[in-house]
């Protein structure tokens, strides 16, 4: 079923920020890497060659033709490179025709781009005849203008020449062309070249997720997390604004924060994002979000109708997706800050009421966004995540009516080094294990009370009563 998308522009306008798309095939469009991995590993096994990680990585970097000749010339496999290539081509084409399937949601995403007039081609290390068999078997022939094999470019995907060649062939502007890849080395090459890059990551091809996330603009765990609206949201430019973006995410906990608190936080913020059911709260308190993102599965028909009119922009995801609505909303906040060339300061509310498991997951989201100086603000408490990469200290005694209030400090990773001053019990550069209870239930005794994180990651709570 097609995902519903409201573009960043007003209804009816079709002014998108993406004009071209360069897609990899194997592991990106079709779920075929297990076939290629088996082909390579079985070839090594049949010849008694140890499958070292270095050899496997070297084999993956070659295009199909060169890989077959490499097997023959380096290890003597096959009567000749040509003979080995013919044999492997037959095996690969049979797999493409009968076994290899599209990734879920791929066709819908390609159709969305096609309807928006986005020009698309395939850049693959696999030979063109085999790629075309895969496209034909899955009914994708009409979406792509060309299939380019990397050998045609004079380079492999470890070098930028392959992407320069594909970009010239596509004829679209570099700034409005996106690359879709799964292989970490290809993701890095395209991204380092300055092309906006999506990494299609899955949990069964053995990729390094941290490396991929570092070297792409958007990491998606499947096409369910992608849409034209998301690409538009990432790529929109808003000038050379500098400074700090104070972003508020109104989450969708079943026991939301009070109207007074949400309105106050919204007034303090530069950018408000409603995460799915958070739109209910925004509607009830009279706050029109700049962005709504989520899967529309918990806000109700009346709120959805309101949101379509009231929200400045909207991104809709399918309900079956890898990421939570909150983590997607935080990603939207990051995109907005990047567009404005601003540092991000993140506040979340309506995130922890009613579900203890959700509350813990919200804390995890904030921990992963530690560089954005995140805080969770609810009626009963405020929580700040402190780290050396974001906010390293909190002058907690300066908070309103802080004297006499209870505070707790929870280390989130092992060997977190903490100092507390101005408290009933103070700590001086104390190293604590993850979730140690030594910092629980302290009391603020001085307006200069301070919590510092010298190393690691911690959650500091200030209770309101």
Buried (B, 14 or more C-beta within 10 A) or exposed (E): EEBEBBBBEEEEEEEBBBBBBBBBBBBBBBBBBBBBBEBBBEBBEEEEBEBEEEBBEEBBBBBBBBBBBBBBEEBEBBEEBEEBBEEBBEEBBEBBEEEBEBBEBBBBBBEBBBEBEBBBBBBBBBBBEBBBBBBEBBEBEEBBEBBBBBBBBEBBBBBBBBBBBBBEBBEBEEEBBBBBBBBBBBBBBBBEBEBBBBBBBBEEBEBEBEBBEBBBBBBBBBBBBBBBBBBBBBBBEEEEEEEEBBBBBBBBBEEBBBEEBBBBBBEEBBBBBBBBBBBBBBBEBEBBBBBBBBBBEBBEEEBBEBBEEBBEBBBBBBEEBBBBBBBBBBBBBBBBBBBBBBBBBBBBBBBBBEBEEBBEBBBBBBBBBBBBBBBBBBBEBBBBBBBBEBBBBBBBBEBEEBEEBBBBBBBBBEEBBBBBBBBBEBBEEBBBEBEBEBBEEBEBBBEEBBBBBBBBBBBBBBEEE
